[in-house]
């Protein structure tokens, strides 16, 4: 009797740790919004633009690092990514001008690309059996969510003990330390002979000509817009707009006594809810049609975002929104990456997912930048929030016509 391939492998564990640390740092940047703006007396748009540039560099860097990993090796690409990440953080720690932060965030964004989903999901996807692939991708994505749970409170705690500049240096040391697990990331390449004979150019051009690939690309825009806007601006939004935390409430008893603290906790709750939601998406992706699951997730995000902005903000509504949005937060990632692998094969999954992810990061740039720009213009996040509702509804609809038919190359790799 054939032995079933194990789900938990050294590659999966190492990849999950790399993503966890990288995302813990990235998810904490919204916590620095107020301290940096307050110290330098900058308008909100300045540091928002820095975070937006980080997301844009991440987007453009993702297909580059995906292709680089497929040419020189996954581990070398991750090392380069970690070095860029650490250098960007160290330089940012000494920055005193908006333009400096904005330029150095290019390095941080490239670092996130080199240590993030595009490279690591491709490694784990190639190392997983067909029956475990959907859940393996979900576990790595959930590790990113765990980083989101840990990152903002860690940043908040470190800021209480040291200046924000020192926190950036601590984060630089963390991303370099994670490289010790790279020896575990030795992957066989379960690509078929047909895939190996196909050139990267022919596979990529074939995907770019496919209307389904274009719809996946367009649909991922709203995911980036919503997630990046909330990560960068939600802590400040809650701190400034939420009703007070009442003495004697459960939150107060837990030590969450200010809306500043509630903003950081909200990001963590989103990440916590996403661990369960992402694992559920991984399971569902194995049993149900991925495009319908994606359409349902985008529709759900649209509805909860509309409810939240139409309801007076209280600690209770913040917690409800965070938990519900969290359950759908990164659930799109294993489904989208799994859909790319299903349609176009594993050999150049990193590059193709990187191209799709560029749309996600274009959305991220718009969400973060518009959040700061429109806040400075109107003193409110309402307008940019409603734009997010609109693009979420668009994504729900654009996934429906996708032809979820396995390509000959993908079928040959099974």
C-alpha positions in Angstrom: 0.0 0.0 0.0 1.3 3.4 -0.9 2.2 5.7 2.0 0.5 9.0 2.0 2.8 12.0 1.7 3.1 13.9 5.0 1.5 17.4 5.3 4.0 18.8 7.8 7.5 18.9 6.4 10.7 20.8 7.2 10.1 22.9 4.1 6.7 23.8 5.3 7.9 24.7 8.8 10.8 26.8 7.6 8.8 28.6 5.0 6.1 29.4 7.6 8.7 30.9 10.0 10.2 33.1 7.2 6.7 34.4 6.3 5.7 34.8 10.0 8.7 37.1 10.9 8.5 39.0 7.6 4.8 39.7 8.0 5.1 40.5 11.7 7.4 43.4 10.8 5.3 44.5 7.8 2.0 44.5 9.6 3.4 46.8 12.4 4.0 49.8 10.1 0.6 51.3 10.9 1.5 51.5 14.6 4.4 53.9 13.6 2.0 56.2 11.8 1.2 58.5 14.8 4.7 58.4 16.5 6.6 59.4 13.4 4.0 62.1 12.3 4.0 63.5 15.8 7.8 63.7 16.2 8.4 65.4 12.9 5.0 67.3 12.7 4.3 65.8 9.3 0.9 65.7 7.6 -0.6 62.2 7.6 0.1 61.8 3.8 3.9 61.8 4.2 4.4 58.5 6.1 1.3 57.1 4.3 3.2 57.7 1.0 6.2 55.9 2.5 4.1 52.8 3.3 2.4 53.1 -0.1 5.8 53.1 -1.8 6.7 50.0 0.3 3.7 48.2 -1.0 4.4 49.3 -4.6 8.0 48.1 -4.4 6.8 44.8 -2.9 4.4 44.4 -5.9 7.1 45.1 -8.6 9.6 43.1 -6.7 7.4 40.0 -6.4 7.6 38.8 -10.0 11.3 39.8 -10.1 12.1 37.7 -7.0 9.9 34.9 -8.3 11.8 34.7 -11.5 15.1 35.1 -9.6 14.3 32.2 -7.4 13.5 30.1 -10.4 16.9 31.0 -12.0 19.4 31.1 -9.1 17.5 29.1 -6.4 14.9 29.8 -3.8 17.2 30.1 -0.8 19.6 32.6 -2.5 16.6 34.8 -3.4 15.3 34.7 0.2 18.8 35.8 1.5 18.8 38.7 -0.9 15.3 39.7 0.2 16.3 39.5 3.9 19.3 41.7 3.3 17.3 44.3 1.4 14.7 44.2 4.2 17.2 44.7 7.0 19.1 47.5 5.1 15.8 49.4 4.5 14.9 49.2 8.2 18.4 50.3 9.3 18.4 53.3 7.0 14.8 54.2 7.9 15.9 54.3 11.6 18.1 57.3 10.8 15.7 59.1 8.4 14.5 62.5 9.4 12.9 63.7 6.2 9.8 62.4 4.4 11.7 61.7 1.2 14.2 59.6 3.0 11.5 57.4 4.5 9.9 57.1 1.1 13.1 56.1 -0.7 14.2 53.6 2.0 10.8 51.9 1.9 11.7 50.8 -1.6 14.3 48.5 0.0 11.8 47.4 2.7 9.2 46.5 0.0 11.8 44.6 -2.0 12.7 42.7 1.2 9.1 41.8 1.8 8.9 40.5 -1.8 12.0 38.3 -1.3 10.9 36.9 2.0 7.1 36.8 1.4 4.4 34.8 -0.2 5.5 34.9 -3.9 8.8 33.0 -3.3 7.8 30.9 -0.2 4.5 29.8 -1.6 6.2 28.6 -4.8 8.8 26.7 -2.7 6.1 25.0 -0.5 3.9 24.4 -3.5 6.6 22.5 -5.4 7.6 20.5 -2.3 4.0 19.5 -1.5 2.1 16.6 -2.9 -1.0 17.3 -5.0 -3.3 16.2 -2.3 -1.6 18.4 0.3 -0.9 21.4 -1.8 -4.0 23.5 -1.0 -3.7 23.0 2.7 0.1 23.6 2.7 -0.4 26.9 0.9 -3.0 27.8 3.5 -0.7 26.9 6.4 2.0 29.2 5.1 -0.6 32.0 4.6 -1.9 31.4 8.1 1.7 31.9 9.4 1.6 35.3 7.8 -1.6 35.9 9.8 0.2 34.8 12.9 2.8 37.4 12.2 0.1 40.0 11.9 -1.2 38.9 15.3 2.2 39.3 16.9 3.7 42.2 15.0 1.5 45.2 16.1 1.4 44.4 19.8 5.2 43.7 19.7 5.8 47.1 18.1 3.5 48.8 20.6 5.3 47.1 23.5 8.7 48.0 22.1 7.6 51.6 21.5 6.7 51.9 25.2 10.3 50.9 26.0 12.4 52.6 23.3 12.2 55.2 20.5 10.7 54.1 17.2 14.2 54.2 15.6 15.5 51.5 17.9 12.4 49.4 17.2 13.4 49.5 13.5 16.8 48.2 14.4 15.3 45.3 16.4 13.2 44.4 13.5 16.2 44.4 11.2 18.0 41.9 13.5 14.8 39.7 13.5 14.6 39.4 9.7 18.3 38.5 9.5 18.0 35.9 12.3 15.3 34.0 10.4 17.8 33.0 7.8 19.1 30.2 10.1 16.2 28.0 8.9 17.1 28.2 5.2 19.0 24.9 5.2 15.6 23.2 5.8 14.2 24.7 2.5 15.7 22.0 0.2 13.0 21.3 -2.3 12.7 18.6 -5.0 11.0 20.1 -8.1 8.0 18.0 -8.8 7.6 19.6 -12.2 6.8 17.4 -15.1 9.1 16.8 -18.1 6.8 18.9 -20.2 7.0 21.8 -17.7 10.7 21.6 -17.6 10.9 21.8 -21.3 8.7 24.9 -21.5 10.6 28.2 -21.3 9.5 30.9 -18.8 8.7 33.2 -21.7 6.3 30.9 -23.4 4.5 30.0 -20.2 4.2 33.7 -19.1 3.1 34.9 -22.6 0.5 32.1 -22.7 -0.9 33.2 -19.3 -0.9 36.8 -20.3 -3.0 36.0 -23.4 -5.6 34.1 -21.3 -8.6 36.2 -20.3 -8.9 34.1 -17.0 -5.4 35.3 -16.0 -6.5 38.9 -16.7 -9.5 38.5 -14.5 -7.5 37.0 -11.6 -5.1 39.9 -12.0 -7.9 42.5 -11.9 -9.7 40.8 -9.0 -6.6 40.8 -6.8 -6.5 44.6 -6.9 -9.2 45.1 -4.3 -7.6 42.6 -1.9 -4.5 44.7 -1.8 -6.5 48.0 -1.6 -8.5 46.9 1.4 -5.8 45.1 3.3 -3.1 47.7 3.0 -5.5 50.6 3.8 -6.7 48.8 7.0 -3.2 47.7 8.0 -1.7 51.3 7.6 -4.7 53.4 8.7 -7.0 51.4 10.9 -5.0 51.9 14.1 -5.1 55.7 13.7 -8.8 55.5 12.5 -9.8 53.7 15.6 -7.7 55.9 17.9 -9.3 59.0 16.6 -12.9 58.0 15.8 -13.9 55.2 18.2 -16.1 55.8 21.3 -14.4 55.5 24.6 -13.5 52.2 26.4 -15.7 52.1 29.4 -14.3 51.5 32.9 -15.2 48.0 34.0 -15.6 46.7 30.5 -13.9 43.4 29.4 -11.4 45.3 27.3 -10.6 47.6 30.2 -10.1 44.6 32.5 -7.7 43.1 29.9 -5.6 46.3 30.0 -6.9 47.8 26.8 -7.8 51.2 28.2 -7.2 53.6 25.3 -8.4 53.7 21.7 -4.7 53.7 20.7 -4.2 50.3 22.3 -7.5 49.2 20.8 -6.3 50.1 17.3 -3.2 47.8 17.7 -5.4 45.0 19.2 -7.8 45.3 16.3 -5.0 44.5 13.8 -4.1 41.5 15.9 -7.7 40.3 16.0 -7.8 40.5 12.2 -4.7 38.3 12.1 -6.1 35.9 14.6 -9.4 35.5 12.8 -7.4 35.1 9.6 -5.6 32.0 10.9 -8.8 30.1 11.1 -10.2 31.7 7.9 -7.1 30.9 5.8 -7.0 27.3 7.0 -10.7 26.9 6.1 -10.0 28.4 2.7 -7.2 25.9 2.2 -9.5 23.0 3.0 -12.4 24.4 0.9 -10.0 25.0 -2.1 -9.5 21.2 -2.3 -13.2 20.4 -2.3 -14.9 23.4 -4.1 -14.5 25.6 -7.1 -11.9 28.2 -6.3 -13.4 31.0 -8.3 -16.7 30.8 -6.5 -14.9 30.8 -3.1 -13.0 33.9 -4.1 -16.2 35.7 -5.3 -17.8 34.8 -2.0 -14.9 36.1 0.0 -14.9 39.5 -1.8 -18.6 39.8 -1.5 -18.3 39.1 2.3 -15.6 41.7 2.7 -17.7 44.3 0.8 -20.8 43.7 3.1 -18.9 43.9 6.4 -17.0 47.1 5.3 -20.3 48.8 4.3 -21.9 47.8 7.6 -18.9 49.1 9.6 -18.8 52.6 8.0 -22.6 53.0 8.3 -22.6 52.1 12.0 -21.4 54.4 14.8 -17.9 53.2 15.8 -17.7 51.7 19.3 -15.3 49.2 20.8 -17.8 46.5 20.1 -18.2 47.3 16.4 -14.4 47.5 16.1 -14.1 44.0 17.5 -16.9 42.6 15.4 -15.5 44.1 12.2 -12.0 42.9 13.0 -13.1 39.3 13.7 -15.3 39.1 10.6 -12.9 40.8 8.2 -10.1 38.8 9.7 -11.8 35.5 8.8 -11.6 36.6 5.1 -8.3 38.6 5.3 -5.7 36.4 3.5 -8.1 33.6 2.7 -7.8 34.8 -0.9 -4.0 34.0 -1.0 -4.0 30.1 -1.0 -7.0 30.2 -3.3 -5.5 32.6 -5.8 -2.0 31.0 -5.7 -3.6 27.5 -5.9 -5.7 28.7 -8.9 -2.6 29.9 -10.7 -0.9 26.6 -10.1 -4.0 24.7 -11.2 -4.3 26.7 -14.4 -0.7 27.1 -15.4 1.4 24.5 -13.6 4.1 24.6 -10.9 7.3 25.2 -12.9 6.9 29.0 -13.1 4.3 29.4 -10.3 6.5 32.0 -8.5 6.7 34.2 -11.5 3.1 34.0 -12.5 1.8 34.5 -9.0 4.2 37.4 -8.7 2.6 39.0 -11.8 -0.8 38.5 -10.3 0.4 39.9 -7.0 1.6 43.1 -8.7 -2.1 43.9 -9.1 -2.6 43.3 -5.4 0.2 45.7 -4.6 -1.0 48.4 -7.0 -4.2 48.2 -5.0 -2.1 48.4 -1.8 -0.4 51.5 -3.0 -3.7 53.2 -3.8 -5.3 52.2 -0.5 -2.5 53.5 1.7 -1.7 56.6 -0.3 -5.4 57.6 -0.8 -6.0 57.0 2.9 -3.5 59.6 3.9 -4.2 62.0 1.0 -8.0 62.1 1.5 -7.7 62.2 5.2 -5.5 65.3 5.0 -8.0 66.8 2.5 -11.3 66.0 4.3 -10.3 65.1 7.9 -12.0 61.7 7.4 -11.4 58.2 6.1 -15.0 57.9 4.8 -14.3 58.5 1.1 -11.4 56.1 0.8 -13.4 53.5 2.8 -16.3 53.7 0.3 -13.9 53.3 -2.6 -12.8 50.1 -1.0 -16.4 48.9 -0.8 -16.8 49.6 -4.5 -13.6 47.8 -5.7 -14.5 44.8 -3.4 -17.9 44.4 -5.2 -16.0 44.6 -8.5 -13.7 41.8 -7.5 -16.6 39.6 -6.4 -18.1 39.9 -9.9 -14.9 39.7 -12.0 -14.0 36.2 -10.6 -17.3 34.6 -11.8 -16.4 34.3 -15.6 -13.0 32.7 -14.9 -12.6 29.3 -16.7 -11.2 27.1 -14.1 -9.9 24.4 -16.5 -6.6 22.7 -15.7 -3.9 23.4 -18.4 -2.1 20.5 -20.1 1.1 21.4 -18.3 -0.6 21.5 -14.9 -2.3 18.2 -15.6 1.0 16.6 -16.6 2.5 17.6 -13.3 -0.1 15.8 -11.2 
